[in-house]
């Protein structure tokens, strides 16, 4: 077995930072948008709380999908997500 040269710790720390940012972003968006959805649609918390749950579920389930297809279509998935975000006319708006 080959001895670790220290690169595994870089991979571990970078994956922890990436997961922290992704999940933190999701929870941040959930907390902000839940209130906005309540105001916009006149709904109570129980009616809009499923949106945040669906966001986290899609994040976790898509990981398994990307893992099984990474050797074939990883670049296509990245290109599709960039194109989707670029095509959104309201991307980056706060109001």
C-alpha positions as CSV (number, residue, x, y, z in Angstrom):
1,X,0.0,0.0,0.0
2,X,1.3,3.4,-0.9
3,X,1.9,6.0,1.8
4,X,-0.4,9.1,1.8
5,X,1.5,12.2,0.7
6,X,-0.8,14.6,2.4
7,X,-3.0,15.3,-0.6
8,X,-5.9,13.3,1.0
9,X,-6.2,15.9,3.7
10,X,-6.6,18.6,1.1
11,X,-9.3,16.6,-0.6
12,X,-11.0,16.0,2.7
13,X,-10.9,19.7,3.8
14,X,-12.1,20.9,0.4
15,X,-15.0,18.5,0.3
16,X,-16.0,19.6,3.8
17,X,-15.9,23.3,2.7
18,X,-17.9,22.6,-0.4
19,X,-20.6,20.6,1.5
20,X,-20.7,23.3,4.2
21,X,-21.2,26.0,1.6
22,X,-23.9,24.1,-0.4
23,X,-25.9,23.1,2.6
24,X,-25.5,26.5,4.3
25,X,-26.6,28.2,1.1
26,X,-29.7,25.9,1.0
27,X,-30.6,26.6,4.6
28,X,-30.0,30.4,4.1
29,X,-32.2,30.5,1.0
30,X,-34.9,28.4,2.8
31,X,-35.1,30.8,5.7
32,X,-35.3,33.9,3.5
33,X,-37.7,32.5,0.9
34,X,-40.0,30.9,3.4
35,X,-41.0,34.4,4.7
36,X,-41.2,35.8,1.2
37,X,-43.5,33.0,0.0
38,X,-45.7,33.6,3.1
39,X,-46.0,37.3,2.3
40,X,-46.4,36.8,-1.5
41,X,-49.0,34.1,-1.4
42,X,-50.7,34.8,1.9
43,X,-49.9,31.2,3.0
44,X,-49.0,30.0,6.5
45,X,-45.8,28.2,7.4
46,X,-47.1,24.7,7.0
47,X,-48.1,25.4,3.4
48,X,-44.7,26.7,2.3
49,X,-42.4,24.6,4.5
50,X,-42.3,21.8,1.9
51,X,-40.4,24.0,-0.5
52,X,-37.3,24.0,1.7
53,X,-37.6,20.2,2.2
54,X,-37.8,19.7,-1.5
55,X,-34.7,21.8,-2.1
56,X,-32.6,19.7,0.4
57,X,-34.1,16.5,-1.1
58,X,-33.1,17.4,-4.6
59,X,-29.6,18.3,-3.4
60,X,-29.2,15.0,-1.8
61,X,-30.8,12.8,-4.4
62,X,-29.0,14.5,-7.3
63,X,-25.7,13.5,-5.7
64,X,-26.5,9.8,-6.4
65,X,-27.6,10.6,-9.9
66,X,-24.4,12.6,-10.7
67,X,-22.3,9.9,-9.1
68,X,-23.6,7.2,-11.4
69,X,-23.2,9.3,-14.5
70,X,-20.1,11.3,-13.8
71,X,-17.9,9.3,-16.2
72,X,-20.3,10.0,-19.1
73,X,-22.1,13.2,-18.8
74,X,-20.4,15.4,-16.1
75,X,-19.6,18.1,-18.6
76,X,-23.1,18.1,-20.0
77,X,-24.7,18.5,-16.5
78,X,-22.4,21.4,-15.8
79,X,-23.2,23.0,-19.1
80,X,-27.0,22.5,-18.6
81,X,-26.9,24.1,-15.1
82,X,-24.9,27.1,-16.4
83,X,-27.3,27.5,-19.4
84,X,-30.3,27.3,-17.1
85,X,-29.0,29.9,-14.8
86,X,-27.9,32.2,-17.6
87,X,-31.3,31.9,-19.3
88,X,-33.2,32.9,-16.2
89,X,-34.1,36.6,-16.6
90,X,-34.5,37.2,-12.9
91,X,-31.1,35.7,-11.9
92,X,-29.5,37.8,-9.2
93,X,-32.5,40.0,-8.5
94,X,-33.4,40.6,-4.9
95,X,-36.9,42.1,-5.4
